[in-house]
Amino acid sequence: MVTIAELREQVRGPVIEPGDDDYEEHRRVHNFMHDRRPAVVVRAAATADAVAAVNYARANALDLAVRGGGHSVPGFGTCDDGVALDLSLVNNVFVDPAKKTARAGGGATWGDFNHAAHAYGLATTGGIISTTGVSGLTLGGGIGYLTRGRGLSCDNLVGAEVVTADGRILTANEHENEDLFWALRGGGGNFGVVTALEFGLHNVDTIYGGPMFYEVEDAAAVMACYRDFIEDAPEQLGAFFAWQIAPPLPFIPEDRHGDLFCAMVTCWTGPLEDGEQAIKPLRDAAEVRAEYVGPMPYPALNSAFDDLVPRGLQHYWKADYVRELTDDAIAAHIEHGKRTPVVNSTMHLYPVNGAAHRVGPDETAFGHRDAKYAAVVAGMWPDPADNDANIKWVRDYYAAIHPHSGTEGGYINFMSEDDAARAPENFGRTYERLRQVKAAYDPQNLFHLNQNIEPAS
Ligand SMILES: Cc1cc2nc3c(=O)[nH]c(=O)nc-3n(C[C@H](O)[C@H](O)[C@H](O)COP(=O)(O)OP(=O)(O)OC[C@H]3O[C@@H](n4cnc5c(N)ncnc54)[C@H](O)[C@@H]3O)c2cc1C
């Protein structure tokens, strides 16, 4: 047993309990569907604080929720009556331009990361939204604009510092604790608290790209064009398909604000002067009704859609990996995409190919290298009174597309709480080996508030 007074003595960052002024703010995570009340929130200031929080939770047999950017849709970054370990103060990013690496604290967001790396004209694969955590996103795989050219975020991870369930601080990389390093690249938050992550960086500075909006009536043509083009397109091109109700932005004609469109969002990282030509096949898929395309700093594109997903919405998502995007699948997308209920909700279809396919299927724990796309039906809306209708839209959409995807699993980072039973399919071919590594580093399953891997017996 460790007392809360002893915990406070061991921790430099704020230790927040029910009744404290800032408890309400820090007990919650990005998805306000989760209204949980931890017994204590430890806002770690350093690795030592994470060690203290892990030891406190273990010694007192309390649930332990580990929070990086807090964006988990199932709300894994908070819990009832347990310990919420919030790493958001550990968000420094140190760039080594000579080695082209960056070391990020376990609570850094992609906004923190890109801000630091862009000063040197460098970047690595991160997510689409800048407020998402580097840790949670990378540990589950990491899909973003640079996936085709530079692989998944986890493919760019070269090392990590991890606090394990027994309170040890380990280094994981190609030479030390290799099994742990393997598992961190796709196995999610199952193996310990990741207090620092080191990435390889690439020359990505000003990109050419942005969103193009087409009429819903052209969605089948746009999707088919995307499918036919993206597999063999130059790898400097990232692009994804989306449904989007037009927000009131100046680049969209005023009389179309609030109308549903389909969109292609592009990111060309090759020579700027080639950008227009690089995205032309997608531009020519149908008439573009509105666009915000041009040269822009990579972090600007990475934060362009942040306002569509502010903290405090209700989230319910479903995900699928897709082997082939068939015509029947496209028809199902159109039927349900047309009913996109609210400006924050969408379906994104991300390509998984190029550099992500050149990493061997067992080289990392990411178990779905044979997928060509990752689809996510992302329900996000402001009012809890609308929960039933919005959840139904997500479930119906998913039920319609899933039979066409050619595979069982979906991306663990896009899964909701009720997908826990699908862990073996969602982790895919690496699941059994992940269970062995889990047994070696966390046999008691202290880290169970995540897309959980059952330790091998
Ligand atoms: C608005 C939005 C946009 C998104 N866009 C993308 C995208 O473009 N690409 C993509 O791949 N995914 C995307 N995601 C999904 C995202 O990858 C997951 O939600 C991810 O879990 C978020 O990481 P986080 O650190 O913010 O979350 P948290 O809620 O803090 O953590 C989520 C999980 O990761 C574990 N974890 C987090 N930090 C640590 C740590 N330091 N050590 C150990 N375990 C940790 C937790 O245990 C938990 O299981 C998006 C999600 C949202 C809500």
The ligand as a MOL file (V3000), in Angstrom:
LIG
                    3D

  0  0  0     0  0            999 V3000
M  V30 BEGIN CTAB
M  V30 COUNTS 53 58 0 0 0
M  V30 BEGIN ATOM
M  V30 1 C -9.7120 13.9220 -33.7870 0
M  V30 2 C -8.9140 12.6580 -34.0030 0
M  V30 3 C -8.1140 12.5350 -35.1200 0
M  V30 4 C -7.3550 11.3930 -35.3380 0
M  V30 5 N -6.5880 11.2810 -36.4590 0
M  V30 6 C -5.8110 10.1970 -36.6380 0
M  V30 7 C -4.9440 10.0880 -37.7660 0
M  V30 8 O -4.8990 10.9550 -38.6210 0
M  V30 9 N -4.1700 8.9840 -37.8770 0
M  V30 10 C -4.1990 7.9830 -36.9520 0
M  V30 11 O -3.4570 7.0190 -37.1030 0
M  V30 12 N -5.0150 8.0510 -35.8840 0
M  V30 13 C -5.8180 9.1290 -35.7160 0
M  V30 14 N -6.6530 9.1940 -34.6330 0
M  V30 15 C -6.7320 8.0620 -33.7230 0
M  V30 16 C -5.6120 8.1580 -32.7240 0
M  V30 17 O -4.4700 7.5310 -33.2670 0
M  V30 18 C -5.9860 7.4380 -31.4240 0
M  V30 19 O -7.1270 8.0460 -30.8770 0
M  V30 20 C -4.8330 7.5010 -30.4370 0
M  V30 21 O -5.0760 6.5860 -29.4280 0
M  V30 22 C -4.6600 8.8810 -29.8680 0
M  V30 23 O -3.5240 8.9860 -29.1080 0
M  V30 24 P -3.4970 9.9400 -27.8500 0
M  V30 25 O -2.1610 9.8550 -27.2300 0
M  V30 26 O -4.0170 11.2710 -28.2360 0
M  V30 27 O -4.6370 9.2470 -26.9770 0
M  V30 28 P -4.7770 8.8410 -25.4420 0
M  V30 29 O -6.2470 8.8390 -25.2070 0
M  V30 30 O -3.9280 9.6560 -24.5680 0
M  V30 31 O -4.2300 7.3650 -25.4420 0
M  V30 32 C -4.7980 6.3830 -26.2450 0
M  V30 33 C -4.1820 5.0400 -25.9930 0
M  V30 34 O -2.7870 5.0650 -26.1530 0
M  V30 35 C -2.1390 4.7210 -24.9320 0
M  V30 36 N -1.1290 5.7440 -24.6530 0
M  V30 37 C -1.1980 7.0680 -24.9070 0
M  V30 38 N -0.0740 7.6610 -24.5370 0
M  V30 39 C 0.7050 6.6970 -24.0060 0
M  V30 40 C 1.9960 6.6940 -23.4400 0
M  V30 41 N 2.7250 7.7970 -23.3610 0
M  V30 42 N 2.4960 5.5240 -23.0080 0
M  V30 43 C 1.7710 4.3780 -23.1050 0
M  V30 44 N 0.5490 4.3280 -23.6340 0
M  V30 45 C 0.0310 5.4840 -24.0820 0
M  V30 46 C -3.1880 4.7410 -23.8540 0
M  V30 47 O -2.9800 3.7430 -22.9330 0
M  V30 48 C -4.4370 4.4830 -24.6200 0
M  V30 49 O -4.6270 3.1040 -24.7400 0
M  V30 50 C -7.4120 10.3460 -34.4020 0
M  V30 51 C -8.2340 10.4660 -33.2650 0
M  V30 52 C -8.9730 11.6110 -33.0720 0
M  V30 53 C -9.8840 11.7040 -31.8940 0
M  V30 END ATOM
M  V30 BEGIN BOND
M  V30 1 1 1 2
M  V30 2 1 2 3
M  V30 3 2 2 52
M  V30 4 2 3 4
M  V30 5 1 4 5
M  V30 6 1 4 50
M  V30 7 2 5 6
M  V30 8 1 6 7
M  V30 9 1 6 13
M  V30 10 2 7 8
M  V30 11 1 7 9
M  V30 12 1 9 10
M  V30 13 2 10 11
M  V30 14 1 10 12
M  V30 15 2 12 13
M  V30 16 1 13 14
M  V30 17 1 14 15
M  V30 18 1 14 50
M  V30 19 1 15 16
M  V30 20 1 16 17
M  V30 21 1 16 18
M  V30 22 1 18 19
M  V30 23 1 18 20
M  V30 24 1 20 21
M  V30 25 1 20 22
M  V30 26 1 22 23
M  V30 27 1 23 24
M  V30 28 2 24 25
M  V30 29 1 24 26
M  V30 30 1 24 27
M  V30 31 1 27 28
M  V30 32 2 28 29
M  V30 33 1 28 30
M  V30 34 1 28 31
M  V30 35 1 31 32
M  V30 36 1 32 33
M  V30 37 1 33 34
M  V30 38 1 33 48
M  V30 39 1 34 35
M  V30 40 1 35 36
M  V30 41 1 35 46
M  V30 42 1 36 37
M  V30 43 1 36 45
M  V30 44 2 37 38
M  V30 45 1 38 39
M  V30 46 1 39 40
M  V30 47 2 39 45
M  V30 48 1 40 41
M  V30 49 2 40 42
M  V30 50 1 42 43
M  V30 51 2 43 44
M  V30 52 1 44 45
M  V30 53 1 46 47
M  V30 54 1 46 48
M  V30 55 1 48 49
M  V30 56 2 50 51
M  V30 57 1 51 52
M  V30 58 1 52 53
M  V30 END BOND
M  V30 END CTAB
M  END
